Amino acid sequence: MNIEVLLTETEIAEELAESLEARDLPEKFFYWTPLSIQSWKALSSRSEEALRETWEGLAAKAPSLTQAFPGIVPVISFGAGEGLKDREVLKALKAAGREAKYFPVDASQALLEMACAGAEDDDCDAHGIKADISSPMHLLLAADVSEAPRLFLMVGNTLGGFDPLDQIKHIAECVHKGDILILDANIHAGAIEPSEEQKRFVFAPLADAGVVPDDGALEFMTKPDDRLDGLHIVTRRFQAARDLTLRAGGREIPLARGERILLNFRYLFTKEAFRWLLTEQGGLRIIAELPSGDGRFVTAVCIKG
Ligand SMILES: C[S@@+](CC[C@H](N)C(=O)[O-])C[C@H]1O[C@@H](n2cnc3c(N)ncnc32)[C@H](O)[C@@H]1O
């Protein structure tokens, strides 16, 4: 298995401790440990089911979308996770007689290993890239593993885990003439009560740091983001009910009763806001748009505008 490392485990461990000290935990820490991955899989299995049809439809389009690509089709997936959706695309390319090379990009070593192993099981050459996709430099370095034309994927509402107004610009910078980008978003359908799976998923990094559910309360809040009509953010935070000591990266981090830690947020979009983001903010052109059967997701196929 071939995994190139731009972001080391030591850097992640140090950044986790610093983030806990700063009371603000970014998205990448929610997929890093076995407990987080287990909680993520339990949470995502339901949406995987709802998205199956969309993905089968999209994967079936991959051979025609990449028809003009000469030779091997490079498939670069930002925030690939375990690569289950990506594999559908790889399999469809193979079934159409196209050879593909898969480049999953993720901060989670364990998920990258799963993504590479899965592709290799399907006889597809894979080269994982362990990188921080919130860094424009890492994104460009990861995109440069192959020359255009490339097929980029950023799916499973990965975009919603970052500030979308900034992130779409960084992603669009990687997209050159001839490249194709497939990107999806979670549609805003009003405030929804968080499920037990969602609570376990956002609590997992705290549990790894030694916190137990009785140590405090989780709060979920959905609110509009004033910068763009139709853009909404779901914030999650933990408030300590007693004095606690968190442990991460070899450090002991005190958290006083009443203090809060911001956990990872999720952006949700109306279809119009998502379109505006891609075209006006990202300078991309949408060539196809596919809603999921349950109406909760929309997937866009884009090229450089
Ligand atoms: C919402 S999941 C989507 C996974 C996959 N694409 C899917 O559809 O199931 C987001 C993925 O992005 C990765 N991720 C989150 N923040 C990251 C960061 N800053 N750098 C690299 N990967 C990150 C996570 O490890 C996770 O695999």
The ligand as an SDF file (V2000), in Angstrom:
LIG
                    3D

 27 29  0  0  0  0  0  0  0  0999 V2000
  -18.0190   13.8530    5.7800 C   0  0  0  0  0  0  0  0  0  0  0  0
  -16.6930   12.7320    5.5830 S   0  0  0  0  0  0  0  0  0  0  0  0
  -16.9380   12.1800    3.9010 C   0  0  0  0  0  0  0  0  0  0  0  0
  -16.1720   10.9460    3.5570 C   0  0  0  0  0  0  0  0  0  0  0  0
  -16.4460   10.3440    2.1730 C   0  0  0  0  0  0  0  0  0  0  0  0
  -16.1170   11.2540    1.1120 N   0  0  0  0  0  0  0  0  0  0  0  0
  -17.8770    9.8690    2.0680 C   0  0  0  0  0  0  0  0  0  0  0  0
  -18.6160   10.3770    1.2230 O   0  0  0  0  0  0  0  0  0  0  0  0
  -18.2500    8.9650    2.8290 O   0  0  0  0  0  0  0  0  0  0  0  0
  -15.3440   13.8790    5.5030 C   0  0  0  0  0  0  0  0  0  0  0  0
  -13.9640   13.2720    5.2720 C   0  0  0  0  0  0  0  0  0  0  0  0
  -13.0240   14.3490    5.1780 O   0  0  0  0  0  0  0  0  0  0  0  0
  -11.9000   14.0610    5.9980 C   0  0  0  0  0  0  0  0  0  0  0  0
  -11.3990   15.3400    6.5150 N   0  0  0  0  0  0  0  0  0  0  0  0
  -12.0300   16.2010    7.3460 C   0  0  0  0  0  0  0  0  0  0  0  0
  -11.2700   17.2900    7.5770 N   0  0  0  0  0  0  0  0  0  0  0  0
  -10.1280   17.0990    6.8730 C   0  0  0  0  0  0  0  0  0  0  0  0
   -8.9570   17.8710    6.6880 C   0  0  0  0  0  0  0  0  0  0  0  0
   -8.7990   19.0780    7.2630 N   0  0  0  0  0  0  0  0  0  0  0  0
   -7.9920   17.3640    5.8910 N   0  0  0  0  0  0  0  0  0  0  0  0
   -8.1370   16.1490    5.2880 C   0  0  0  0  0  0  0  0  0  0  0  0
   -9.2220   15.3720    5.4150 N   0  0  0  0  0  0  0  0  0  0  0  0
  -10.2050   15.8510    6.1960 C   0  0  0  0  0  0  0  0  0  0  0  0
  -12.3820   13.1520    7.0820 C   0  0  0  0  0  0  0  0  0  0  0  0
  -11.3340   12.3600    7.6190 O   0  0  0  0  0  0  0  0  0  0  0  0
  -13.4700   12.3470    6.3610 C   0  0  0  0  0  0  0  0  0  0  0  0
  -12.9310   11.1910    5.7960 O   0  0  0  0  0  0  0  0  0  0  0  0
  1  2  1  0
  2  3  1  0
  2 10  1  0
  3  4  1  0
  4  5  1  0
  5  6  1  0
  5  7  1  0
  7  8  2  0
  7  9  1  0
 10 11  1  0
 11 12  1  0
 11 26  1  0
 12 13  1  0
 13 14  1  0
 13 24  1  0
 14 15  1  0
 14 23  1  0
 15 16  2  0
 16 17  1  0
 17 18  1  0
 17 23  2  0
 18 19  1  0
 18 20  2  0
 20 21  1  0
 21 22  2  0
 22 23  1  0
 24 25  1  0
 24 26  1  0
 26 27  1  0
M  CHG  2   2   1   9  -1
M  END
$$$$
